[in-house]
Amino acid sequence: MQSNNPVFARSDGFNGRGGAPTTTTSNDPSQWRIDLDAQPGASLGGGTSTGRMTLDTVVEKTAISLGLLVATAAVAWFLIGDLATEGALATAFAFAMGGAIVGLVLSLVNSFKKVVSPALVLAFAAVEGVFVGAFSKIISSYVGDPTIVFQAVLATMVAFFGTLAAYKFFNIQVTDKFRKVMTIAIFSFVGVMLVNFVLSLTGVLESGGLRGFNTLGLVVSAIAVVLAVFMLIMDFDFVEKGIEAGLPERESWRAAFGLTVTLVWLYIELLRILAILRGD
């Protein structure tokens, strides 16, 4: 199971270099299955095993990661205070920029680290939470309505569970070609956005360029949402295949990291879309 997703590419198990699951009933891969009711130490083949990645462990690690992200986002939100006060806006931009840059570095480290580090995954969640909290504060001030943050969170949840339902009920198959095309598309999009960011900072592009709060910005964010949804489908496929392969439990942290990255991206883009639609 070769992965082109940078989050999972460094995992031996996700790329077919790890050992097969140890079971007492079958060594035939065709007999491996996902046991949705299994405990973290349960075998995927019906026998007894310990320390294997399961749906429960993935959900648990993802909940921890997202919980920490929400906590640090709330702290950043309240530390910034009212943006109308002197220095608050500068603090908000400093938090947002600092969180985004450090978060990007940690995301690259986590993506290409062969052995997943829970500490680094949690560090990413904490730093990304600072960015999310500051960015959300800025956007809510821009539209003059803090409830836009709740609306974006709700929209993210709907998109997540809607994508999960479509993946399961329509039995969506993630092919190698789909992975390659999506990986190229996502890297291309991120590359263009980084160039746009630099050109905006240097004054070459005005009003944020492709990321402005205008019609062009709305189209770009809509494209980003579509890419994020496809990324979610890839995340679900990697988690499912990882459970089938009987990966070690620590790989649950890698899956949690991948899901956290995608959900943050989805939230930010949905928040931008809501802000553009409600802007003057």
Short mmCIF file of the C-alpha atoms (twelve columns), coordinates in Angstrom:
data_MODEL
# 
_entry.id   MODEL 
# 
loop_
_atom_site.group_PDB 
_atom_site.id 
_atom_site.type_symbol 
_atom_site.label_atom_id 
_atom_site.label_alt_id 
_atom_site.label_comp_id 
_atom_site.label_asym_id 
_atom_site.label_seq_id 
_atom_site.Cartn_x 
_atom_site.Cartn_y 
_atom_site.Cartn_z 
_atom_site.pdbx_PDB_model_num 
ATOM 1   C CA . MET A 1   0.000   0.000   0.000  1 
ATOM 2   C CA . GLN A 2   2.227   2.778   -1.267 1 
ATOM 3   C CA . SER A 3   1.294   6.249   -0.003 1 
ATOM 4   C CA . ASN A 4   1.896   9.522   -1.806 1 
ATOM 5   C CA . ASN A 5   0.491   11.552  1.070  1 
ATOM 6   C CA . PRO A 6   3.457   13.314  2.754  1 
ATOM 7   C CA . VAL A 7   1.894   12.794  6.184  1 
ATOM 8   C CA . PHE A 8   1.911   9.019   5.744  1 
ATOM 9   C CA . ALA A 9   4.776   8.574   3.294  1 
ATOM 10  C CA . ARG A 10  7.405   8.088   6.022  1 
ATOM 11  C CA . SER A 11  5.454   5.296   7.722  1 
ATOM 12  C CA . ASP A 12  6.766   1.820   6.951  1 
ATOM 13  C CA . GLY A 13  3.387   0.289   7.660  1 
ATOM 14  C CA . PHE A 14  1.423   2.636   5.427  1 
ATOM 15  C CA . ASN A 15  3.816   1.894   2.577  1 
ATOM 16  C CA . GLY A 16  3.928   -1.854  2.848  1 
ATOM 17  C CA . ARG A 17  7.361   -2.067  4.500  1 
ATOM 18  C CA . GLY A 18  6.099   -3.088  7.917  1 
ATOM 19  C CA . GLY A 19  5.388   -6.581  9.118  1 
ATOM 20  C CA . ALA A 20  2.052   -8.286  8.713  1 
ATOM 21  C CA . PRO A 21  -0.261  -8.424  11.716 1 
ATOM 22  C CA . THR A 22  0.318   -11.296 14.132 1 
ATOM 23  C CA . THR A 23  -2.793  -13.410 14.573 1 
ATOM 24  C CA . THR A 24  -3.653  -16.913 15.614 1 
ATOM 25  C CA . THR A 25  -6.287  -17.553 12.969 1 
ATOM 26  C CA . SER A 26  -5.007  -16.364 9.620  1 
ATOM 27  C CA . ASN A 27  -1.981  -14.887 7.903  1 
ATOM 28  C CA . ASP A 28  -3.922  -14.353 4.690  1 
ATOM 29  C CA . PRO A 29  -4.261  -10.590 4.035  1 
ATOM 30  C CA . SER A 30  -7.630  -11.224 2.415  1 
ATOM 31  C CA . GLN A 31  -8.914  -12.283 5.837  1 
ATOM 32  C CA . TRP A 32  -7.811  -9.112  7.607  1 
ATOM 33  C CA . ARG A 33  -10.702 -6.874  8.570  1 
ATOM 34  C CA . ILE A 34  -11.577 -3.735  10.495 1 
ATOM 35  C CA . ASP A 35  -13.169 -4.556  13.845 1 
ATOM 36  C CA . LEU A 36  -15.095 -1.409  14.762 1 
ATOM 37  C CA . ASP A 37  -15.753 -2.780  18.256 1 
ATOM 38  C CA . ALA A 38  -12.178 -3.856  18.946 1 
ATOM 39  C CA . GLN A 39  -10.240 -2.696  21.955 1 
ATOM 40  C CA . PRO A 40  -6.790  -1.139  21.394 1 
ATOM 41  C CA . GLY A 41  -5.143  -4.465  22.049 1 
ATOM 42  C CA . ALA A 42  -7.478  -6.583  19.955 1 
ATOM 43  C CA . SER A 43  -6.291  -8.434  16.858 1 
ATOM 44  C CA . LEU A 44  -7.600  -7.507  13.432 1 
ATOM 45  C CA . GLY A 45  -7.627  -11.093 12.291 1 
ATOM 46  C CA . GLY A 46  -9.638  -12.534 15.151 1 
ATOM 47  C CA . GLY A 47  -6.717  -13.735 17.293 1 
ATOM 48  C CA . THR A 48  -4.931  -12.054 20.171 1 
ATOM 49  C CA . SER A 49  -2.411  -9.286  19.751 1 
ATOM 50  C CA . THR A 50  -1.315  -6.168  21.609 1 
ATOM 51  C CA . GLY A 51  -0.478  -2.593  20.774 1 
ATOM 52  C CA . ARG A 52  -2.201  -2.452  17.386 1 
ATOM 53  C CA . MET A 53  -3.737  0.596   15.790 1 
ATOM 54  C CA . THR A 54  -7.541  0.492   15.918 1 
ATOM 55  C CA . LEU A 55  -10.373 2.874   15.160 1 
ATOM 56  C CA . ASP A 56  -10.639 3.552   18.894 1 
ATOM 57  C CA . THR A 57  -6.980  4.556   19.209 1 
ATOM 58  C CA . VAL A 58  -7.189  6.830   16.161 1 
ATOM 59  C CA . VAL A 59  -10.296 8.552   17.539 1 
ATOM 60  C CA . GLU A 60  -8.656  8.877   20.961 1 
ATOM 61  C CA . LYS A 61  -5.438  10.447  19.640 1 
ATOM 62  C CA . THR A 62  -7.330  12.725  17.249 1 
ATOM 63  C CA . ALA A 63  -9.568  13.909  20.094 1 
ATOM 64  C CA . ILE A 64  -6.504  14.706  22.217 1 
ATOM 65  C CA . SER A 65  -4.875  16.620  19.360 1 
ATOM 66  C CA . LEU A 66  -7.999  18.599  18.517 1 
ATOM 67  C CA . GLY A 67  -8.763  19.193  22.191 1 
ATOM 68  C CA . LEU A 68  -5.334  20.741  22.732 1 
ATOM 69  C CA . LEU A 69  -5.744  22.825  19.572 1 
ATOM 70  C CA . VAL A 70  -9.104  24.188  20.756 1 
ATOM 71  C CA . ALA A 71  -7.683  24.937  24.216 1 
ATOM 72  C CA . THR A 72  -4.734  26.965  22.891 1 
ATOM 73  C CA . ALA A 73  -7.022  28.701  20.386 1 
ATOM 74  C CA . ALA A 74  -9.258  29.789  23.265 1 
ATOM 75  C CA . VAL A 75  -6.239  31.027  25.243 1 
ATOM 76  C CA . ALA A 76  -4.980  33.043  22.258 1 
ATOM 77  C CA . TRP A 77  -8.471  34.468  21.685 1 
ATOM 78  C CA . PHE A 78  -8.773  35.760  25.266 1 
ATOM 79  C CA . LEU A 79  -5.172  36.957  25.508 1 
ATOM 80  C CA . ILE A 80  -5.668  39.151  22.446 1 
ATOM 81  C CA . GLY A 81  -8.729  40.780  23.976 1 
ATOM 82  C CA . ASP A 82  -10.753 43.484  22.265 1 
ATOM 83  C CA . LEU A 83  -9.155  44.413  18.953 1 
ATOM 84  C CA . ALA A 84  -10.334 47.975  19.445 1 
ATOM 85  C CA . THR A 85  -7.848  48.449  22.273 1 
ATOM 86  C CA . GLU A 86  -4.363  49.757  21.544 1 
ATOM 87  C CA . GLY A 87  -1.892  47.094  20.464 1 
ATOM 88  C CA . ALA A 88  -4.469  44.284  20.339 1 
ATOM 89  C CA . LEU A 89  -4.533  44.097  16.552 1 
ATOM 90  C CA . ALA A 90  -0.731  43.940  16.398 1 
ATOM 91  C CA . THR A 91  -0.786  41.154  18.974 1 
ATOM 92  C CA . ALA A 92  -3.380  39.260  16.973 1 
ATOM 93  C CA . PHE A 93  -1.319  39.478  13.785 1 
ATOM 94  C CA . ALA A 94  1.827   38.463  15.685 1 
ATOM 95  C CA . PHE A 95  0.055   35.404  17.114 1 
ATOM 96  C CA . ALA A 96  -1.383  34.508  13.713 1 
ATOM 97  C CA . MET A 97  1.910   34.919  11.834 1 
ATOM 98  C CA . GLY A 98  3.983   33.216  14.503 1 
ATOM 99  C CA . GLY A 99  1.553   30.321  14.827 1 
ATOM 100 C CA . ALA A 100 1.355   29.882  11.059 1 
ATOM 101 C CA . ILE A 101 5.126   29.872  10.524 1 
ATOM 102 C CA . VAL A 102 5.991   27.609  13.475 1 
ATOM 103 C CA . GLY A 103 3.023   25.396  12.630 1 
ATOM 104 C CA . LEU A 104 4.261   25.047  9.046  1 
ATOM 105 C CA . VAL A 105 7.730   24.025  10.255 1 
ATOM 106 C CA . LEU A 106 6.314   21.476  12.710 1 
ATOM 107 C CA . SER A 107 3.946   20.114  10.068 1 
ATOM 108 C CA . LEU A 108 6.874   19.506  7.710  1 
ATOM 109 C CA . VAL A 109 8.883   17.840  10.484 1 
ATOM 110 C CA . ASN A 110 5.948   15.597  11.411 1 
ATOM 111 C CA . SER A 111 5.166   14.814  7.773  1 
ATOM 112 C CA . PHE A 112 8.647   13.615  6.896  1 
ATOM 113 C CA . LYS A 113 9.628   12.072  10.227 1 
ATOM 114 C CA . LYS A 114 9.911   8.307   9.801  1 
ATOM 115 C CA . VAL A 115 9.049   7.470   13.424 1 
ATOM 116 C CA . VAL A 116 6.070   9.497   14.565 1 
ATOM 117 C CA . SER A 117 6.597   11.580  17.703 1 
ATOM 118 C CA . PRO A 118 3.493   12.156  19.874 1 
ATOM 119 C CA . ALA A 119 5.213   15.139  21.504 1 
ATOM 120 C CA . LEU A 120 5.773   16.831  18.139 1 
ATOM 121 C CA . VAL A 121 2.203   16.087  17.054 1 
ATOM 122 C CA . LEU A 122 0.912   17.731  20.241 1 
ATOM 123 C CA . ALA A 123 3.342   20.628  19.799 1 
ATOM 124 C CA . PHE A 124 1.927   21.172  16.319 1 
ATOM 125 C CA . ALA A 125 -1.628  21.102  17.676 1 
ATOM 126 C CA . ALA A 126 -0.765  23.654  20.376 1 
ATOM 127 C CA . VAL A 127 0.986   26.059  17.994 1 
ATOM 128 C CA . GLU A 128 -1.680  25.667  15.329 1 
ATOM 129 C CA . GLY A 129 -4.272  26.453  17.975 1 
ATOM 130 C CA . VAL A 130 -2.596  29.826  18.569 1 
ATOM 131 C CA . PHE A 131 -2.825  30.555  14.843 1 
ATOM 132 C CA . VAL A 132 -6.460  29.439  14.645 1 
ATOM 133 C CA . GLY A 133 -7.448  31.500  17.686 1 
ATOM 134 C CA . ALA A 134 -5.740  34.660  16.426 1 
ATOM 135 C CA . PHE A 135 -6.977  34.270  12.848 1 
ATOM 136 C CA . SER A 136 -10.517 33.636  14.073 1 
ATOM 137 C CA . LYS A 137 -10.341 36.750  16.241 1 
ATOM 138 C CA . ILE A 138 -9.224  38.876  13.291 1 
ATOM 139 C CA . ILE A 139 -11.934 37.517  11.006 1 
ATOM 140 C CA . SER A 140 -14.689 37.915  13.611 1 
ATOM 141 C CA . SER A 141 -13.608 41.547  14.068 1 
ATOM 142 C CA . TYR A 142 -13.576 42.054  10.287 1 
ATOM 143 C CA . VAL A 143 -17.225 40.986  9.924  1 
ATOM 144 C CA . GLY A 144 -18.251 42.406  13.300 1 
ATOM 145 C CA . ASP A 145 -19.840 39.164  14.500 1 
ATOM 146 C CA . PRO A 146 -18.055 36.583  16.712 1 
ATOM 147 C CA . THR A 147 -20.726 33.977  15.904 1 
ATOM 148 C CA . ILE A 148 -19.100 33.517  12.496 1 
ATOM 149 C CA . VAL A 149 -16.521 31.348  14.268 1 
ATOM 150 C CA . PHE A 150 -19.241 29.006  15.559 1 
ATOM 151 C CA . GLN A 151 -20.748 28.889  12.069 1 
ATOM 152 C CA . ALA A 152 -17.379 27.916  10.573 1 
ATOM 153 C CA . VAL A 153 -16.878 25.217  13.218 1 
ATOM 154 C CA . LEU A 154 -20.357 23.844  12.505 1 
ATOM 155 C CA . ALA A 155 -19.709 23.908  8.756  1 
ATOM 156 C CA . THR A 156 -16.427 22.039  9.301  1 
ATOM 157 C CA . MET A 157 -18.195 19.355  11.335 1 
ATOM 158 C CA . VAL A 158 -20.887 18.977  8.679  1 
ATOM 159 C CA . ALA A 159 -18.240 18.678  5.957  1 
ATOM 160 C CA . PHE A 160 -16.282 16.120  7.994  1 
ATOM 161 C CA . PHE A 161 -19.186 13.833  8.830  1 
ATOM 162 C CA . GLY A 162 -20.743 14.290  5.399  1 
ATOM 163 C CA . THR A 163 -17.491 13.230  3.751  1 
ATOM 164 C CA . LEU A 164 -17.129 10.286  6.133  1 
ATOM 165 C CA . ALA A 165 -20.697 9.156   5.401  1 
ATOM 166 C CA . ALA A 166 -20.114 9.424   1.646  1 
ATOM 167 C CA . TYR A 167 -16.838 7.507   1.971  1 
ATOM 168 C CA . LYS A 168 -18.478 4.641   3.874  1 
ATOM 169 C CA . PHE A 169 -21.926 4.433   2.273  1 
ATOM 170 C CA . PHE A 170 -20.801 4.921   -1.322 1 
ATOM 171 C CA . ASN A 171 -17.740 2.726   -0.770 1 
ATOM 172 C CA . ILE A 172 -15.378 5.280   -2.323 1 
ATOM 173 C CA . GLN A 173 -12.188 3.633   -3.536 1 
ATOM 174 C CA . VAL A 174 -8.950  5.612   -3.365 1 
ATOM 175 C CA . THR A 175 -6.770  4.483   -6.260 1 
ATOM 176 C CA . ASP A 176 -3.053  5.126   -6.744 1 
ATOM 177 C CA . LYS A 177 -3.865  7.497   -9.610 1 
ATOM 178 C CA . PHE A 178 -6.247  9.467   -7.395 1 
ATOM 179 C CA . ARG A 179 -3.573  9.772   -4.684 1 
ATOM 180 C CA . LYS A 180 -0.966  10.967  -7.162 1 
ATOM 181 C CA . VAL A 181 -3.266  13.524  -8.783 1 
ATOM 182 C CA . MET A 182 -4.448  14.864  -5.414 1 
ATOM 183 C CA . THR A 183 -0.917  15.035  -4.004 1 
ATOM 184 C CA . ILE A 184 0.273   17.028  -7.019 1 
ATOM 185 C CA . ALA A 185 -2.783  19.294  -6.827 1 
ATOM 186 C CA . ILE A 186 -2.333  19.975  -3.103 1 
ATOM 187 C CA . PHE A 187 1.404   20.659  -3.366 1 
ATOM 188 C CA . SER A 188 0.754   22.933  -6.356 1 
ATOM 189 C CA . PHE A 189 -1.934  24.834  -4.463 1 
ATOM 190 C CA . VAL A 190 0.250   25.266  -1.376 1 
ATOM 191 C CA . GLY A 191 3.172   26.389  -3.551 1 
ATOM 192 C CA . VAL A 192 1.072   29.014  -5.323 1 
ATOM 193 C CA . MET A 193 -0.293  30.260  -1.983 1 
ATOM 194 C CA . LEU A 194 3.226   30.600  -0.539 1 
ATOM 195 C CA . VAL A 195 4.352   32.617  -3.580 1 
ATOM 196 C CA . ASN A 196 1.214   34.738  -3.286 1 
ATOM 197 C CA . PHE A 197 1.954   35.312  0.413  1 
ATOM 198 C CA . VAL A 198 5.510   36.487  -0.271 1 
ATOM 199 C CA . LEU A 199 4.426   38.762  -3.124 1 
ATOM 200 C CA . SER A 200 1.699   40.234  -0.914 1 
ATOM 201 C CA . LEU A 201 4.162   40.930  1.905  1 
ATOM 202 C CA . THR A 202 6.589   42.647  -0.472 1 
ATOM 203 C CA . GLY A 203 3.841   44.804  -1.962 1 
ATOM 204 C CA . VAL A 204 3.964   43.282  -5.435 1 
ATOM 205 C CA . LEU A 205 0.350   42.129  -5.087 1 
ATOM 206 C CA . GLU A 206 -2.297  44.346  -3.567 1 
ATOM 207 C CA . SER A 207 -5.237  43.394  -1.345 1 
ATOM 208 C CA . GLY A 208 -3.805  39.967  -0.610 1 
ATOM 209 C CA . GLY A 209 -3.650  38.861  -4.236 1 
ATOM 210 C CA . LEU A 210 -5.307  35.469  -4.547 1 
ATOM 211 C CA . ARG A 211 -6.145  35.504  -0.840 1 
ATOM 212 C CA . GLY A 212 -8.020  38.773  -0.756 1 
ATOM 213 C CA . PHE A 213 -11.510 39.085  0.676  1 
ATOM 214 C CA . ASN A 214 -13.102 39.517  -2.724 1 
ATOM 215 C CA . THR A 215 -14.612 37.426  -5.500 1 
ATOM 216 C CA . LEU A 216 -11.242 35.997  -6.534 1 
ATOM 217 C CA . GLY A 217 -10.490 35.106  -2.929 1 
ATOM 218 C CA . LEU A 218 -13.888 33.395  -2.690 1 
ATOM 219 C CA . VAL A 219 -13.121 31.229  -5.731 1 
ATOM 220 C CA . VAL A 220 -9.683  30.286  -4.390 1 
ATOM 221 C CA . SER A 221 -11.127 29.336  -0.990 1 
ATOM 222 C CA . ALA A 222 -13.846 27.262  -2.684 1 
ATOM 223 C CA . ILE A 223 -11.147 25.356  -4.591 1 
ATOM 224 C CA . ALA A 224 -9.281  24.859  -1.308 1 
ATOM 225 C CA . VAL A 225 -12.403 23.419  0.341  1 
ATOM 226 C CA . VAL A 226 -12.776 20.890  -2.485 1 
ATOM 227 C CA . LEU A 227 -9.122  19.888  -2.118 1 
ATOM 228 C CA . ALA A 228 -9.521  19.582  1.665  1 
ATOM 229 C CA . VAL A 229 -12.551 17.309  1.259  1 
ATOM 230 C CA . PHE A 230 -10.581 15.080  -1.120 1 
ATOM 231 C CA . MET A 231 -7.763  15.132  1.419  1 
ATOM 232 C CA . LEU A 232 -10.220 13.910  4.060  1 
ATOM 233 C CA . ILE A 233 -11.146 11.001  1.809  1 
ATOM 234 C CA . MET A 234 -7.459  10.134  1.511  1 
ATOM 235 C CA . ASP A 235 -7.098  10.396  5.301  1 
ATOM 236 C CA . PHE A 236 -10.021 8.013   5.837  1 
ATOM 237 C CA . ASP A 237 -8.541  5.554   3.345  1 
ATOM 238 C CA . PHE A 238 -5.103  5.639   5.000  1 
ATOM 239 C CA . VAL A 239 -6.629  5.085   8.441  1 
ATOM 240 C CA . GLU A 240 -8.747  2.198   7.207  1 
ATOM 241 C CA . LYS A 241 -5.859  0.546   5.374  1 
ATOM 242 C CA . GLY A 242 -3.574  1.114   8.360  1 
ATOM 243 C CA . ILE A 243 -5.998  -0.670  10.667 1 
ATOM 244 C CA . GLU A 244 -6.318  -3.530  8.190  1 
ATOM 245 C CA . ALA A 245 -2.527  -3.857  8.055  1 
ATOM 246 C CA . GLY A 246 -2.304  -4.047  11.847 1 
ATOM 247 C CA . LEU A 247 0.038   -1.090  12.274 1 
ATOM 248 C CA . PRO A 248 1.539   -0.389  15.716 1 
ATOM 249 C CA . GLU A 249 -0.613  1.742   17.994 1 
ATOM 250 C CA . ARG A 250 1.842   4.658   17.818 1 
ATOM 251 C CA . GLU A 251 0.807   5.144   14.179 1 
ATOM 252 C CA . SER A 252 -2.523  6.365   15.539 1 
ATOM 253 C CA . TRP A 253 -0.673  9.605   16.291 1 
ATOM 254 C CA . ARG A 254 0.329   9.912   12.639 1 
ATOM 255 C CA . ALA A 255 -3.280  9.412   11.597 1 
ATOM 256 C CA . ALA A 256 -4.397  11.962  14.200 1 
ATOM 257 C CA . PHE A 257 -1.862  14.460  12.870 1 
ATOM 258 C CA . GLY A 258 -3.079  14.006  9.288  1 
ATOM 259 C CA . LEU A 259 -6.713  14.494  10.281 1 
ATOM 260 C CA . THR A 260 -5.862  17.557  12.388 1 
ATOM 261 C CA . VAL A 261 -3.997  19.206  9.502  1 
ATOM 262 C CA . THR A 262 -6.896  18.617  7.120  1 
ATOM 263 C CA . LEU A 263 -9.574  19.795  9.556  1 
ATOM 264 C CA . VAL A 264 -7.696  23.004  10.362 1 
ATOM 265 C CA . TRP A 265 -7.269  23.733  6.663  1 
ATOM 266 C CA . LEU A 266 -10.965 23.048  6.045  1 
ATOM 267 C CA . TYR A 267 -12.003 25.290  8.947  1 
ATOM 268 C CA . ILE A 268 -9.809  28.201  7.838  1 
ATOM 269 C CA . GLU A 269 -11.144 28.095  4.280  1 
ATOM 270 C CA . LEU A 270 -14.775 27.849  5.390  1 
ATOM 271 C CA . LEU A 271 -14.223 30.762  7.772  1 
ATOM 272 C CA . ARG A 272 -12.776 32.816  4.907  1 
ATOM 273 C CA . ILE A 273 -15.744 31.983  2.672  1 
ATOM 274 C CA . LEU A 274 -18.240 33.023  5.345  1 
ATOM 275 C CA . ALA A 275 -16.307 36.258  5.947  1 
ATOM 276 C CA . ILE A 276 -16.227 37.100  2.213  1 
ATOM 277 C CA . LEU A 277 -19.929 36.408  1.825  1 
ATOM 278 C CA . ARG A 278 -20.736 38.618  4.809  1 
ATOM 279 C CA . GLY A 279 -18.206 41.350  4.049  1 
ATOM 280 C CA . ASP A 280 -19.115 44.700  2.591  1 
# 
